[in-house]
Amino acid sequence: MSVASVASGPAAADARGAWVRRTALILAALALVAATALFSGVRFGLVLAIGLGFGIALEGLRFGFAGPWRAMILRREPGGVLAQLLSIALVSVVAFPLLAAHPGELVGAQAPVGWAMIGGAFVFGAAMQVVLGCGSGTLVNAGSGNPVGLLALPFFCIGSFAGAWHLIWWTSLGALPVLQLEGFGGLGITLAALALSALLFLALAKPGTRRVPARYLVAAAVLAALAIGNLLVAGQPWGVVYGLGLWVAKGVTALGGDLSGSPFWSAAGSAERVRQSVLADYTSLTDIGLVAGAFGVAAWRQGGLSQKLPRYPARAWAATVVAGFLLGYSSRLAFGCNVGAFFSGISTGSLHGWVWFVAAFAGAFLGVRIRPLVGLEARA
């Protein structure tokens, strides 16, 4: 037997194994979407497919929200933040006319600005830098097998449930009415504000770092297309936080718990969603899709799921638990995370999205300093 034939044997086996694995992943994704469409309806199947797209894009293109903010704060590299602003602008150009033309069918991510909202956004910005994952980022990290994401996610869910339970009390501390930018005038103001924000980040950038990487531009376009698809199919913007709290509410009910003591969870809309299948909730479906899509990309890559357990000290894992809970709790008070408040809020004209952005970015400065103090900068 020749050396070439011996060498080609293992290589050919690896290639066949990869082909089988990747084919199985594609078939599993198609089956999941088809089953959801069959049991819940075509629209729900499409929303799950969009969620898978979000997970595939974020993990596949190595794009997110927490990492680019960290890069801007620590290294003054604005590329990722600029791509986020670009993606929001692309969605805005389509979402504003759609919302104006279909006021009864499509809704934006409106929320009031208040003390709890501002404080929640600040805490969220800090907590997401501790675990290096926002709402979508924590789901993607967990789906790809990241140990910190896997630990933070269940506490994120619990925090979201608890934050919703206490939401009415927090909002009673004081809040403005919902302030909404609408129509072409509102679109013009939003695009101008996004452009000014981009210019500010460029002015603060370190010389030689102002170029946006090509994969970030691709990610911005893909996320914008998926977000527009989510708005059209689900009738609401892309969100994350509500679905995570809903899963815990369903679990509490299944264990015999009583949700009547919470004005939020006992409200007609939430109570109905708690009773319904999780596959009938749009936010839950996109959350499931985020996890599954990230898992698929990690499994597609050779050895993508074989992440070693980092050698963090005990205080780092404790901090992950606390930060995970705070991510869920604070994002509920802030009416969303980087996705539901920042991305979807601004792109559909809610002024709370801009306030959230400022407060959360301020919190991120604190978070990047807390992270090394709790031992999360160690490497495996």
Secondary structure, 3 states (H helix, E strand, C coil): CCHHHHHHHHHHHHHHHHHHHHHHHHHHHHHHHHHHHHHHCHHHHHHHHHHHHHHHHHHHCCCCCHHHHHHHHHHCCCHHHHHHHHHHHHHHHHHHHHHHHCCCCCCCCCCCCEHHHHHHHHHHHHHHHHHCCCHHHHHHHHHCCCHHHHHHHHHHHHHHHHHHHHHHHHHCCCECCCCECCHHHHHHHHHHHHHHHHHHHHHHCCCCCCCCCHHHHHHHHHHHHHHHHHHHHHCCCCCCHHHHHHHHHHHHHHCCCCCCCCCCCCCHHHHHHHHCCHHHCHHHHHHHHHHHHHHHHHHHCCCCCCCCCCCCCHHHHHHHHHHHHHHHHHHHHCCCCHHHHHHHHHHCCEHHHHHHHHHHHHHHHHHHHHHHHCCCCCCC
